[in-house]
Amino acid sequence: METEELRIFNKQGETIGVKPRSIVHEHGFWHETFHCWMIGSINNTYYVDLQFRSPDKKDFPSKFDISAAGHLLSHESKKDGVRELHEEIGIKATFDELISVGTLSDTITTATMIDNEFCHVFLYSELPKRMDEYQVQTEEVGGMFRVPWSTFKKVLNDPEYSVVTDGFLIKTDQTIQFSTQPLTKNNLVPHSDSYFQTLIKAVDLYIATSQE
């Protein structure tokens, strides 16, 4: 995956070339990603389903993250990103079924990378009734967990807040094990506060509109 060719941009969003993913992260070039949050209503309560990253991932192993996400390759548009839903968690959706949050700038810096992303962010509102309906790509995904949206907002707004989530983990024999896991802001992939606050506003607006 480090050899994937990504289109790179300046900070103003103008295309400036194509580079391998490893170089993009090493030098902090801006590039495009697709993010989709699974958010919907079950029995009149809105939930968000979080991906639990595989323990074998190079970056942020065993951290909670966006339901499905990935890099857009140099020849792809944001519409192509819908493939991530099927590849990572087995959800067959069309681009027209997604709800756009917008394109958000997000930077994550670690000791080994500078990840500058233009994130095309979407919501998908058809949650599986049972968590084990997800068919996950085990190289990428270590499990899936569900939390009420109102509770998740508290996690995003308070680093000290902790909640227990329900879902499943993938065992070493590739079967699933139903599980509970503690969720705090510290065990989420550290997207920027501006990213999370924009997400909160968009989801709250979606929920308010859906309830009218």
C-alpha positions, 0 to 999 in steps of 0.5 A: 500500500505504501507504493499506491500513487496518490494525487498531491495538492498544495494547501490551496487545493491545487493539483501539483503532481502524483507521488507514492503514498510513502513519500506523501506521508513522509513529506506531508503532501496534501492528498485526498481521502474518503471518509464515511460514518455509519450513522442511523436510527434504531428504535428511535435512537441514533447510533454511530458504528465505529471501526476498530482498526486491526492490531496489525495496522502500521498506523494507529493499530487497535484504535477506534476510527471512522466506519470506513475510510481510505485514500483516493488513488491518483486516477480516482474521484471522491465518487470512487471512494464508496468502494471503501464501504464494501471493501472494508465492512461489506456494505453495498451502497451507491454514491448517491445514497451518501449524505455529504458533510463536505471536504474537510482539511485534517492533519495528523502528525506522528513520529513517522508521518505527516498526514495532511488530508483533504477528506471527502466526508459522508454519512450513510444512514442504513445501519445493520440491525445486528453488528455481525452483519458486517463483513470486514476486511480483516487486514484493515479492520479488527472489529466493529462497535456501536455507540449512541450518537449522543454518547459519542459526542460526549467522548469527542468533547471531553477527553476524560469521558469514558463509555463502554461500547458493544460490538465484536472483534475478529479472532485469530482464526478469523471468526468473530467474538462479541465484545465490549470495549472502553471508548475514550477520545484517547483511543480514537484515531486523533483527527483534529478537533475542527474535523470532529466539531464539523462532524458533530454539527453535520450529524446533529443537523441531519438528525434534526432534519430527519425528525421533522 
